Amino acid sequence: MNTIKDFNNLGTSPYLDDKESPRRYFLISRQLPFFIEDTLKNTQKLDLSKEDITKVKELMTKTKPQVVDNATNVKRLELEAIEKIVDQKCSIEEVDKVFEQIANIQLKMQRIHANCIKDVQSILSDDQYDRLIQILKNEGK
């Protein structure tokens, strides 16, 4: 099997080619940078100024690489845990450190997400933010 070796041989993140999404690492599927992407997709509906659009794009530039890097690390660790359990027949106790690393990175990603939402909230007016939330709710239907 040796899936971890295959993944490492790729040398790039599976999240950079748009074939996979790091969404599954978040508590809610609409997470950063998707929250930002939805804001940018709806600039006209939200009546965003050019200045606000620039701020949101800067937030995307700052946030997306963090998400991709962390999700890539989680993916590698998940594959490492699978390899240890399946291929090497390690005990769960022997894999526990890997599980803790995964949990710590996922916690970090949740914090990045919370900060991202707060940053978007600070850019948008209350009315624009309410409209964004309504757009997101309607898309979920």
QUIZIBEL-V701895 format. One record per pair of residues at least 12 apart in sequence whose ideal C-beta (glycine too) atoms are under 10 Angstrom apart, sorted by the first residue. I is the first residue (numbers start at 1). J is the second residue. If there is no record, write none. Layout:
# QUIZIBEL-V701895
i:I j:J
i:I j:J
This chain:
# QUIZIBEL-V701895
i:1 j:82
i:1 j:83
i:1 j:86
i:1 j:87
i:2 j:79
i:2 j:83
i:2 j:86
i:2 j:87
i:3 j:78
i:3 j:79
i:3 j:80
i:3 j:82
i:3 j:83
i:3 j:86
i:3 j:87
i:4 j:75
i:4 j:76
i:4 j:77
i:4 j:78
i:4 j:79
i:4 j:80
i:4 j:81
i:4 j:82
i:4 j:83
i:4 j:84
i:4 j:87
i:5 j:79
i:5 j:83
i:5 j:87
i:6 j:79
i:7 j:72
i:7 j:75
i:7 j:76
i:7 j:78
i:7 j:79
i:7 j:80
i:7 j:83
i:8 j:76
i:8 j:79
i:8 j:80
i:12 j:72
i:13 j:65
i:13 j:68
i:13 j:69
i:13 j:71
i:13 j:72
i:13 j:73
i:13 j:75
i:13 j:76
i:14 j:68
i:14 j:71
i:14 j:72
i:14 j:75
i:15 j:64
i:15 j:67
i:15 j:68
i:15 j:69
i:15 j:70
i:15 j:71
i:15 j:72
i:15 j:75
i:16 j:65
i:16 j:68
i:16 j:72
i:20 j:71
i:20 j:72
i:20 j:75
i:21 j:34
i:21 j:71
i:22 j:34
i:22 j:64
i:22 j:67
i:22 j:68
i:22 j:69
i:22 j:70
i:22 j:71
i:22 j:72
i:22 j:74
i:22 j:75
i:22 j:109
i:23 j:67
i:23 j:71
i:24 j:71
i:24 j:74
i:24 j:75
i:25 j:67
i:25 j:70
i:25 j:71
i:25 j:74
i:25 j:75
i:25 j:78
i:25 j:102
i:25 j:105
i:25 j:106
i:25 j:109
i:25 j:110
i:25 j:113
i:26 j:67
i:26 j:71
i:26 j:106
i:26 j:109
i:26 j:110
i:26 j:112
i:26 j:113
i:27 j:106
i:27 j:109
i:27 j:110
i:27 j:113
i:28 j:110
i:28 j:113
i:29 j:140
i:30 j:113
i:30 j:136
i:30 j:137
i:30 j:139
i:30 j:140
i:31 j:67
i:31 j:109
i:31 j:110
i:31 j:112
i:31 j:113
i:31 j:114
i:31 j:116
i:31 j:117
i:32 j:59
i:32 j:60
i:32 j:63
i:32 j:64
i:32 j:66
i:32 j:67
i:32 j:109
i:32 j:110
i:32 j:112
i:32 j:113
i:32 j:114
i:32 j:115
i:32 j:116
i:32 j:117
i:32 j:119
i:32 j:120
i:33 j:59
i:33 j:60
i:33 j:61
i:33 j:62
i:33 j:63
i:33 j:64
i:33 j:65
i:33 j:66
i:33 j:67
i:33 j:68
i:33 j:112
i:33 j:113
i:33 j:116
i:34 j:64
i:34 j:67
i:34 j:113
i:34 j:116
i:34 j:136
i:35 j:56
i:35 j:59
i:35 j:60
i:35 j:63
i:35 j:113
i:35 j:116
i:35 j:117
i:35 j:119
i:35 j:120
i:35 j:132
i:35 j:136
i:36 j:56
i:36 j:57
i:36 j:59
i:36 j:60
i:36 j:61
i:36 j:62
i:36 j:63
i:36 j:64
i:36 j:116
i:36 j:117
i:36 j:119
i:36 j:120
i:36 j:123
i:37 j:56
i:37 j:60
i:37 j:64
i:38 j:120
i:38 j:132
i:38 j:133
i:38 j:135
i:38 j:136
i:38 j:139
i:39 j:52
i:39 j:53
i:39 j:56
i:39 j:57
i:39 j:59
i:39 j:60
i:39 j:120
i:39 j:123
i:39 j:124
i:39 j:128
i:39 j:129
i:39 j:132
i:39 j:135
i:39 j:136
i:40 j:53
i:40 j:56
i:40 j:57
i:40 j:59
i:40 j:60
i:41 j:135
i:41 j:139
i:42 j:128
i:42 j:131
i:42 j:132
i:42 j:135
i:42 j:136
i:42 j:139
i:43 j:56
i:43 j:128
i:45 j:128
i:45 j:131
i:45 j:132
i:45 j:134
i:45 j:135
i:46 j:124
i:46 j:125
i:46 j:127
i:46 j:128
i:46 j:129
i:46 j:130
i:46 j:131
i:46 j:132
i:46 j:135
i:47 j:124
i:47 j:125
i:47 j:127
i:47 j:128
i:47 j:131
i:48 j:123
i:48 j:124
i:48 j:125
i:48 j:128
i:48 j:132
i:49 j:123
i:51 j:123
i:52 j:123
i:52 j:124
i:52 j:125
i:52 j:128
i:53 j:123
i:54 j:123
i:55 j:119
i:55 j:120
i:55 j:122
i:55 j:123
i:55 j:124
i:56 j:119
i:56 j:120
i:56 j:123
i:56 j:124
i:58 j:119
i:58 j:123
i:59 j:115
i:59 j:116
i:59 j:119
i:59 j:120
i:59 j:122
i:59 j:123
i:60 j:116
i:62 j:112
i:62 j:116
i:62 j:119
i:63 j:112
i:63 j:113
i:63 j:115
i:63 j:116
i:63 j:119
i:63 j:120
i:64 j:116
i:66 j:108
i:66 j:109
i:66 j:112
i:66 j:115
i:66 j:116
i:67 j:109
i:67 j:112
i:67 j:113
i:67 j:116
i:69 j:105
i:69 j:109
i:70 j:105
i:70 j:106
i:70 j:108
i:70 j:109
i:70 j:112
i:71 j:105
i:71 j:106
i:71 j:109
i:72 j:105
i:73 j:101
i:73 j:102
i:73 j:105
i:73 j:108
i:73 j:109
i:74 j:101
i:74 j:102
i:74 j:103
i:74 j:104
i:74 j:105
i:74 j:106
i:74 j:108
i:74 j:109
i:75 j:102
i:76 j:98
i:76 j:101
i:76 j:102
i:77 j:97
i:77 j:98
i:77 j:99
i:77 j:100
i:77 j:101
i:77 j:102
i:77 j:103
i:77 j:104
i:77 j:105
i:77 j:106
i:78 j:98
i:78 j:99
i:78 j:102
i:79 j:98
i:80 j:95
i:80 j:98
i:80 j:101
i:80 j:102
i:81 j:95
i:81 j:96
i:81 j:97
i:81 j:98
i:81 j:99
i:81 j:101
i:81 j:102
i:82 j:95
i:82 j:98
i:83 j:95
i:83 j:98
i:84 j:97
i:84 j:98
i:85 j:98
i:117 j:129
i:120 j:132
